[in-house]
Amino acid sequence: MSRRQWWAWALVLAVTLLHLWLMTWVEDLARLGAGAADTSPARIDVAFVRELAQSEPPPVAPARSPAVVPSPAAAAPAQSASAPQALGAEPQVSTAAAEPFPGPAEAGQSPDLAASAAAASATVAEAQQPAPGAAPAVPVGSPLVSLPASPPAPAVAPPTPTAPAFEWPPSTRLSYTLVGDYRGPVQGKARVDWLRSGNRYQVHLDVRVGADFAPLLSRRMSSDGLLTEAGLKPQRYDEETKVLLREVRRQTIFFEPDRIVLPRGGVQPPVAGVQDTASQFVQLSWMFTLQPQLLRAGQMVEVPLALTRRVDRWVYDVVGEEVLDLPVGPVKAWYLKPRLQSKTSSDLSVETWFAPSLQYLPVRIRIRQDEASFIDLTLERMPQQGDAAVPGAAPRPGNGAAPAPAGRPL
C-alpha cells in the first residue's frame, strides 16, 4: 500500500469515527433534559408571543391582617378628678400632641383625628360619672342626655383603593450570553424558561459552553412543582450534564411529603420552604415582589436549598443596587451574593442581579465552580412571555408587556 493510499484510508477512518461520535453526541444531546424516559415530567408546552418592556414595579398587596384600633383609654390619659367638668358644658378636648398609633395610620386615618376622637370619648365618659357623695342627677336639657350608654365606636377610616393581589407572571423566557473561564476562556449561550399551567410550574436553566454544534459542556437544571401561598413547592429536581467525549450524567432530587431523597446524600427530613438550584431564582423574585423592602443594602435573605449531597440553608447578602450596561440597554438591578459557609468542591456558587423594572427577574447570573472556573450570564434581549390567554397564565397588573401580533411566536 502506497503512502497516499494509507493516508486516504486513515482519512476515511477518521471521518467515519467522527461521524459515529457526532451521532452519539446528538443522541445524548437530544436526551439531555429529558431525564429517565419513564419518570421525567412532561415539559409544559408554551408559545412565547410577546416581549416584556421595562416599567415601574406595580404595588402588590399580600394578605394583610386588619388594623388594630386602640381603646379610648389608651388613646388619652384620664382627666384629673380634682378639676371636674361642669355638667352641661361643652366637652373640652385636649389639643396636646398625641402619640400616633400604627393601627389607624395603616387604615388611612389621620393620627390627630384618632387622638382627638379618643380624648373626647374619655372626657365624656368621665363627665357621666357622679362626683363622690353627689347624686347622679343630670339636668334636663344637658347635651349628655342624648349620649348612648355604651362607649362610642372608634372612628372608621373611609375605604381607600387597595393594591392588586399578587398573581404569578405568565410563562417567561430569559436568554443570556455567556462568557467565563472553564480550563481557558469560554463563550456560549444560556436560557431560563419559567413555565406555568394552572397551579403547576417548571423552571429550566440550560447552559451551553462552547460552539452550538459541539459544546464543551452542556448542563440543564430543571425544577418541577406546585404554586402555593408560600411560593414555589418543588416536587422534583433534575440536573443533567454532558461534557465533551463523556457520557451524560444525571442526578435527581425527589421532594416527598415526609422526606427529601437526594442522589448522593441519602434521605433528609422535609424543610419548610425548601428550594432547589433552579427554583430558587423564581422564589427570590416572588419574595422581592411581595416584600420589596428586602432589597436594601445590608439586608440578608435566607433560602433553604436542597443540593445533590445535602440540604442546607443558604444566606444571600444584598450588596447594593447597580446599573448594568446590558445589550438591551441600562438596567438597574440589585446584587445578591451568597455566603458560602460549608461549600464543597461540587457545589455551585450563584450570584444574581434582580431587576425591579423587569418583574424582579434575574438579568445577570454568575455561576462559580471554584475561583478559577466560572460562567457569567447577562441578558441579551428583553424577556419573552407567553400568551395571557393560556390557562393559568394571566399576567399580573402593570407588567409592562408589549404584545406581539396575535399568534406569532417570537
C-alpha positions in Angstrom: 0.0 0.0 0.0 1.4 3.3 -1.0 1.8 6.2 1.3 -1.0 8.1 -0.5 -3.4 5.2 -0.1 -2.5 4.8 3.5 -3.4 8.5 4.2 -6.6 8.1 2.2 -7.7 5.1 4.3 -6.7 6.9 7.5 -8.8 9.9 6.5 -11.8 7.7 5.7 -11.4 6.0 9.1 -11.2 9.4 10.9 -14.3 10.7 9.1 -16.2 7.5 10.0 -15.2 7.7 13.7 -16.1 11.4 13.8 -19.5 10.7 12.2 -20.2 7.9 14.7 -19.2 10.3 17.6 -21.4 13.0 16.3 -24.3 10.6 16.1 -23.7 9.6 19.7 -23.3 13.2 20.8 -26.5 14.3 19.1 -28.4 11.4 20.6 -27.1 12.3 24.1 -27.9 16.0 23.5 -31.4 15.0 22.5 -31.8 13.2 25.8 -30.3 16.0 27.8 -33.0 17.5 29.9 -35.4 14.5 29.4 -34.2 12.6 32.5 -35.2 9.0 32.8 -37.6 8.4 30.0 -40.2 6.6 32.1 -40.3 9.1 35.0 -39.4 12.5 33.8 -42.2 15.1 33.9 -43.5 16.2 30.6 -42.5 19.7 29.6 -45.2 22.3 29.8 -45.9 23.5 26.2 -45.8 27.3 25.8 -45.7 29.7 22.8 -43.8 32.9 23.6 -45.7 35.7 21.8 -44.7 39.0 23.3 -41.8 40.9 24.7 -41.5 42.4 28.2 -40.7 46.1 28.5 -39.1 47.9 31.5 -41.7 49.5 33.8 -42.0 50.5 37.4 -43.0 47.5 39.6 -46.7 47.7 40.4 -47.8 47.8 44.1 -48.8 44.3 45.1 -50.8 43.6 48.2 -50.2 40.3 50.1 -52.7 39.1 52.6 -52.9 41.6 55.4 -54.3 41.4 58.9 -56.9 44.0 59.9 -55.6 47.2 61.6 -55.8 47.3 65.4 -57.6 50.4 66.7 -56.5 51.4 70.2 -59.1 51.7 73.0 -60.1 55.2 74.1 -58.5 54.7 77.5 -55.1 54.0 75.8 -55.5 57.0 73.4 -55.6 59.7 76.1 -54.8 60.0 79.8 -57.6 60.3 82.2 -58.5 63.8 83.3 -57.7 64.8 86.9 -60.6 64.2 89.3 -59.7 67.5 91.1 -60.9 69.5 88.2 -64.3 68.0 87.2 -66.0 69.4 84.2 -69.3 71.3 84.7 -72.3 69.4 83.6 -74.0 70.7 80.6 -70.8 72.5 79.3 -69.1 71.7 76.1 -66.6 68.8 76.4 -63.1 70.1 76.5 -60.9 68.2 74.1 -57.1 68.3 74.7 -55.1 69.8 71.9 -51.8 68.4 73.1 -49.9 66.3 70.5 -50.9 62.6 70.9 -48.5 59.8 70.1 -49.6 58.3 66.7 -50.9 54.7 66.7 -50.0 52.3 63.9 -53.5 50.9 63.7 -55.4 53.9 62.4 -52.4 55.2 60.4 -52.3 51.9 58.5 -56.0 52.1 57.8 -55.6 55.6 56.3 -56.9 57.6 59.4 -55.1 60.7 60.5 -53.3 60.3 63.8 -54.6 63.7 65.0 -58.1 62.7 64.2 -57.7 59.4 66.1 -56.2 61.1 69.2 -58.9 63.8 69.3 -61.8 61.3 69.0 -60.3 59.1 71.7 -59.7 62.1 74.1 -63.3 63.3 73.6 -64.6 59.9 74.4 -62.6 59.7 77.6 -63.7 63.2 78.7 -67.4 62.5 78.0 -67.2 59.1 79.9 -65.7 60.9 82.9 -68.4 63.6 82.9 -71.0 60.8 83.1 -69.6 59.7 86.5 -71.0 61.5 89.5 -68.7 63.2 92.0 -68.1 61.4 95.3 -71.1 61.7 97.6 -73.2 63.5 95.0 -76.4 62.4 93.5 -76.1 61.1 89.9 -78.7 63.6 88.6 -78.3 65.1 85.2 -80.0 68.5 84.4 -82.7 68.3 81.8 -81.6 69.7 78.5 -78.0 68.7 79.1 -76.2 67.5 76.0 -75.2 64.4 77.9 -78.8 63.2 78.0 -78.7 62.2 74.3 -75.5 60.3 74.6 -75.7 56.4 74.3 -74.9 54.4 77.4 -72.4 52.3 75.6 -68.9 53.7 74.6 -68.8 55.3 71.2 -67.4 53.2 68.4 -64.0 54.2 67.2 -63.8 56.3 64.1 -63.6 54.3 60.9 -61.5 55.5 58.0 -63.1 55.8 54.6 -62.3 53.0 52.2 -59.1 53.6 50.2 -58.1 51.9 46.9 -56.1 48.8 47.6 -53.2 47.3 45.6 -54.0 44.3 43.4 -53.3 40.9 44.9 -50.2 39.1 43.6 -50.5 36.8 40.6 -47.8 34.7 39.2 -46.4 36.1 35.9 -47.1 34.2 32.7 -44.6 31.8 31.3 -41.3 33.7 30.6 -38.1 33.0 28.7 -34.8 34.7 29.5 -32.0 34.5 27.0 -28.4 35.1 28.1 -25.0 35.5 26.5 -22.3 33.6 28.3 -18.6 34.3 29.0 -16.3 32.8 31.5 -13.4 30.5 32.2 -13.5 26.7 32.1 -10.0 25.5 31.5 -9.5 28.6 29.5 -11.7 31.4 28.2 -15.1 30.2 27.0 -18.2 31.6 25.4 -21.7 30.3 25.0 -25.4 30.7 25.5 -27.8 30.1 28.3 -31.6 30.2 28.8 -34.0 30.2 31.7 -37.6 29.1 31.0 -40.2 29.8 33.6 -43.3 27.7 32.6 -46.6 27.5 34.3 -50.0 25.9 33.8 -52.7 26.3 36.5 -51.0 25.7 39.8 -48.1 23.8 38.3 -44.7 25.2 37.3 -41.4 24.3 35.7 -38.1 26.1 35.7 -35.4 25.0 33.2 -32.0 26.5 33.2 -29.9 25.5 30.1 -26.2 26.3 29.8 -24.0 25.5 26.8 -20.3 26.4 26.9 -18.6 26.4 23.5 -19.9 26.2 20.0 -23.5 25.4 19.5 -22.8 22.4 17.2 -20.2 20.9 19.6 -20.3 22.5 23.1 -17.6 21.6 25.6 -20.2 21.5 28.4 -24.0 21.3 28.4 -26.0 21.4 31.6 -29.7 21.6 32.3 -31.1 22.2 35.8 -34.9 21.6 35.9 -37.4 22.1 38.7 -41.0 20.8 38.6 -43.6 21.5 41.3 -46.6 23.5 42.5 -47.5 27.1 43.1 -48.6 27.7 46.7 -49.4 30.6 49.0 -45.8 30.2 50.4 -44.2 30.4 47.0 -42.8 27.5 44.9 -43.0 24.0 46.3 -40.7 21.7 44.3 -41.6 18.1 43.8 -38.6 17.0 41.6 -35.3 18.4 40.5 -33.2 17.0 37.6 -29.7 18.0 36.8 -28.1 16.7 33.6 -24.5 17.4 32.5 -22.8 16.5 29.2 -19.0 17.0 28.9 -17.4 16.6 25.5 -16.4 12.9 24.9 -18.1 11.8 28.1 -21.4 10.2 29.0 -24.4 12.2 30.1 -24.5 12.4 33.9 -28.0 12.6 35.6 -28.9 13.4 39.1 -32.4 13.7 40.6 -33.8 15.0 43.9 -37.3 14.0 45.0 -39.3 16.2 47.3 -41.8 13.9 49.0 -44.3 14.9 51.8 -42.3 13.3 54.6 -38.7 13.3 53.2 -36.3 14.6 50.6 -34.5 12.0 48.6 -31.0 13.1 47.4 -29.0 11.3 44.8 -25.8 11.4 46.9 -26.8 12.3 50.4 -29.4 9.7 51.1 -32.7 10.8 52.8 -33.2 14.1 54.6 -36.2 15.3 56.6 -38.5 17.8 54.9 -37.8 21.5 55.3 -40.4 24.2 55.1 -39.9 26.5 52.1 -37.0 24.4 50.7 -36.0 25.1 47.1 -33.6 23.6 44.5 -30.9 25.2 42.4 -33.3 26.1 39.6 -36.4 27.2 41.5 -34.5 29.5 43.9 -34.4 32.2 41.2 -38.1 32.4 40.9 -38.7 32.0 44.6 -36.5 35.0 45.2 -38.3 37.0 42.6 -41.6 36.2 44.3 -40.2 37.2 47.7 -39.0 40.6 46.3 -42.3 41.3 44.6 -44.2 40.9 47.8 -41.5 42.4 50.1 -39.5 45.0 48.1 -38.1 46.3 51.4 -35.8 43.2 51.4 -33.8 44.8 48.6 -31.8 47.2 50.7 -28.0 47.3 51.0 -27.0 45.3 54.1 -30.1 43.1 54.2 -29.9 39.4 54.4 -32.1 36.8 52.6 -32.1 33.2 53.6 -33.3 30.3 51.4 -33.3 26.6 52.4 -31.7 24.8 49.4 -31.6 21.1 48.5 -28.3 20.2 46.8 -27.2 16.9 45.4 -25.4 15.9 48.6 -27.3 17.7 51.4 -30.0 20.2 52.4 -28.5 23.5 53.6 -29.6 27.0 54.4 -28.0 29.5 52.0 -27.7 33.1 53.1 -27.6 35.8 50.5 -26.3 39.3 51.3 -27.9 42.2 49.5 -24.8 44.1 48.4 -26.5 47.0 46.7 -28.1 48.4 43.6 -26.1 48.6 40.3 -26.8 49.9 36.8 -25.9 47.1 34.4 -24.9 48.0 30.9 -26.7 45.1 29.0 -27.3 44.5 25.3 -30.9 45.6 26.0 -29.7 48.9 27.5 -29.0 50.1 31.0 -31.0 48.2 33.7 -31.0 48.9 37.5 -30.6 45.7 39.4 -29.9 44.5 43.0 -26.9 42.4 43.5 -27.2 39.3 45.8 -24.1 37.4 46.9 -24.2 34.1 48.7 -22.3 33.4 51.9 -20.5 30.1 51.4 -20.1 28.7 54.8 -20.0 25.0 54.1 -19.4 24.8 50.3 -17.9 21.6 49.0 -15.9 21.2 45.7 -19.1 20.1 43.9 -21.4 22.9 45.0 -22.0 25.8 42.7 -21.9 29.4 43.9 -24.6 31.5 42.3 -24.5 35.3 42.4 -27.6 37.0 41.0 -28.8 40.5 39.9 -32.6 41.1 40.1 -34.2 43.9 38.2 -37.4 45.5 39.7 -38.2 47.1 36.4 -38.5 43.6 34.8 -40.7 41.9 37.3 -37.7 41.3 39.6 -36.3 38.8 37.1 -32.6 37.8 37.2 -30.9 39.8 34.5 -27.4 38.6 35.3 -26.3 35.3 36.9 -22.7 34.4 37.7 -22.1 30.7 38.5 -18.8 29.6 40.1 -17.5 26.1 40.5 -14.3 27.5 42.1 -12.2 30.6 41.9 -10.7 29.5 38.5 -13.9 28.2 36.9 -17.0 30.4 36.4 -19.5 31.5 33.8 -21.2 34.9 33.7 -24.7 35.2 32.1 -26.0 38.6 31.0 -29.5 39.2 29.5 -29.1 39.5 25.7 -32.7 40.5 24.8 -35.9 41.5 26.6 -37.7 38.6 28.3 -40.3 36.8 26.2 -43.6 35.9 27.7 -46.4 33.5 26.9 -49.8 34.4 25.7 -52.0 35.6 28.5 -54.9 33.6 27.1 -53.1 30.4 28.1 -55.0 28.8 31.0 -53.4 29.7 34.3 -51.0 32.2 32.7 -52.7 35.6 33.5 -50.2 38.4 33.8 -50.2 40.5 36.9 -51.4 44.1 36.5 -48.9 46.6 35.2 -46.3 44.2 34.0 -45.3 46.4 31.1 -45.5 43.7 28.5 -45.8 44.8 24.9 -47.8 42.3 22.9 -46.6 41.0 19.6 -49.0 40.2 16.7 -51.5 37.6 17.9 -50.4 34.0 17.4 -47.0 34.9 16.2 -44.2 33.3 18.3 -41.1 35.2 19.0 
